[in-house]
């Protein structure tokens, strides 16, 4: 059973930085695509960024390119999201995602960007 547990959310000021982590367990994730999605109040869940478990391929939404960086720590089975130069529009619940023929989701962690 795949389990994804996010951590690291919180309140940050505009222009600040925050790092989210996703602890993945339950199986070997070789071949999986790992990603982060977010959902703001009243909005649809949207793609943020993704990476293959090997780290060889990355994708990111235009809205976060140059500011957010995704990485995989294979030894610790974690997927990290480094968020820099944060904006108020980054405020959302952030969800960790794992995909291999089906989607798996974490419970989400709240990120609020406000002064």
Buried (B, 14 or more C-beta within 10 A) or exposed (E): EBEBBBBBBEEBEEEEEBEBBBBBEEEEBEEBBBBBBBBBEEEEBEBBBBBBBEEEEBBBBEBBEEBBBBBBEEEEBBBBBEBBEBEEEBBBBBBBBBEBEEEBBBEBBEBBBEE
